[in-house]
């Protein structure tokens, strides 16, 4: 598949986070496909973006089936780290001119997803109360 012109990115932002992450993972695939039409540097970074962006989504999916609340939190932390990595690499390729402004919606969606997952990671596990000092 040859992608000379990047696809327009419109995110429907479904309420269900799993669906939103799936939509994001598909957009990351399209970004990687586009970067593969560029030079060797872009192809290298494309592979890193593809792995981080899709790993974030896959780890979030797995988190729901965690064997314990600690396992669920651990997988969500991995998802957050992968979103941070994808965001960093997307910003780099944007700043260096490999991606144009038409890719800004993907960068913005990455930032929003990072904030959402971070809030879930920070939230105390159900049934566990925080110790409050008097």
C-alpha positions as CSV (number, residue, x, y, z in Angstrom):
1,X,0.0,0.0,0.0
2,X,1.5,3.3,-1.1
3,X,0.5,6.3,1.0
4,X,1.9,9.5,-0.6
5,X,-0.8,11.6,1.0
6,X,-1.5,11.2,4.7
7,X,-5.1,10.2,5.6
8,X,-7.3,12.7,7.5
9,X,-7.6,11.8,11.1
10,X,-11.0,12.2,12.7
11,X,-11.4,10.6,16.1
12,X,-15.0,9.8,17.1
13,X,-13.8,9.6,20.8
14,X,-16.2,6.9,21.9
15,X,-17.2,6.9,25.6
16,X,-15.8,3.4,26.1
17,X,-12.0,3.7,26.6
18,X,-11.4,0.3,24.9
19,X,-13.1,1.5,21.7
20,X,-11.2,4.8,21.8
21,X,-7.9,3.0,22.2
22,X,-8.7,0.7,19.4
23,X,-9.4,3.7,17.1
24,X,-6.1,5.2,18.3
25,X,-4.2,2.0,17.5
26,X,-5.6,2.0,14.0
27,X,-4.5,5.6,13.5
28,X,-1.0,4.7,14.7
29,X,-0.9,2.0,12.1
30,X,-1.7,4.7,9.4
31,X,1.0,7.0,10.8
32,X,3.5,4.2,10.6
33,X,2.5,3.4,7.0
34,X,2.9,7.0,6.1
35,X,6.4,7.3,7.7
36,X,7.5,4.2,5.8
37,X,7.1,6.1,2.6
38,X,9.8,8.5,3.8
39,X,13.5,7.9,4.5
40,X,15.4,5.3,6.7
41,X,15.2,7.5,9.8
42,X,11.4,7.9,9.5
43,X,11.0,4.1,8.9
44,X,13.0,3.4,12.1
45,X,11.0,5.8,14.2
46,X,7.8,4.5,12.6
47,X,8.5,1.1,13.9
48,X,9.0,2.4,17.4
49,X,5.8,4.5,17.3
50,X,3.9,1.5,16.0
51,X,5.2,-0.8,18.8
52,X,4.6,1.8,21.6
53,X,1.2,2.9,20.4
54,X,-0.2,-0.5,19.9
55,X,1.4,-1.9,23.1
56,X,-0.4,0.8,25.1
57,X,-3.7,-0.3,23.7
58,X,-3.0,-4.0,24.1
59,X,-1.9,-3.6,27.7
60,X,-5.0,-1.7,28.5
61,X,-7.1,-4.5,27.1
62,X,-5.2,-7.0,29.2
63,X,-5.6,-4.9,32.3
64,X,-9.3,-5.6,32.4
65,X,-8.5,-9.3,32.7
66,X,-5.9,-8.9,35.4
67,X,-5.6,-11.6,38.0
68,X,-5.7,-9.1,40.8
69,X,-6.1,-5.3,41.3
70,X,-2.3,-5.1,41.5
71,X,-2.0,-6.9,38.1
72,X,-4.6,-4.5,36.6
73,X,-2.7,-1.4,37.9
74,X,0.6,-2.8,36.6
75,X,-0.8,-3.3,33.1
76,X,-2.3,0.2,33.2
77,X,1.1,1.6,34.2
78,X,2.7,-0.2,31.3
79,X,0.0,1.3,29.0
80,X,0.7,4.8,30.4
81,X,4.5,4.4,29.8
82,X,3.8,3.2,26.2
83,X,1.6,6.2,25.6
84,X,4.3,8.5,26.9
85,X,6.8,6.9,24.6
86,X,4.5,7.2,21.6
87,X,3.8,10.8,22.4
88,X,7.5,11.6,22.6
89,X,8.3,10.0,19.3
90,X,5.3,11.6,17.6
91,X,6.5,15.0,18.8
92,X,10.0,14.3,17.5
93,X,8.9,13.4,14.0
94,X,6.5,16.3,14.0
95,X,9.2,18.8,15.1
96,X,11.7,17.4,12.6
97,X,9.3,17.8,9.7
98,X,8.6,14.1,9.0
99,X,5.0,14.7,9.9
100,X,3.0,17.8,9.0
101,X,0.1,19.6,10.8
102,X,-2.4,17.1,9.4
103,X,-1.0,14.6,12.0
104,X,-1.6,17.0,14.9
105,X,-5.0,15.2,15.8
106,X,-3.0,12.0,16.4
107,X,-0.6,13.8,18.7
108,X,-3.5,15.5,20.5
109,X,-5.3,12.2,20.9
110,X,-2.2,10.6,22.3
111,X,-1.9,13.4,24.9
112,X,-5.6,13.0,25.9
113,X,-5.3,9.2,26.2
114,X,-2.2,9.7,28.3
115,X,-4.0,12.0,30.7
116,X,-7.0,9.6,30.9
117,X,-4.8,6.5,31.6
118,X,-2.7,8.5,34.1
119,X,-5.9,9.4,36.1
120,X,-6.8,5.7,36.2
121,X,-3.4,4.7,37.4
122,X,-3.4,7.4,40.2
123,X,-6.9,6.4,41.3
124,X,-6.8,4.2,44.4
125,X,-7.9,0.6,43.9
126,X,-11.4,-0.3,44.9
127,X,-11.7,-1.4,48.5
128,X,-8.4,0.2,49.4
129,X,-8.6,3.5,51.3
130,X,-5.8,6.0,51.5
131,X,-4.3,6.5,55.0
132,X,-5.2,9.9,56.2
133,X,-3.0,11.5,58.9
134,X,-4.7,13.5,61.6
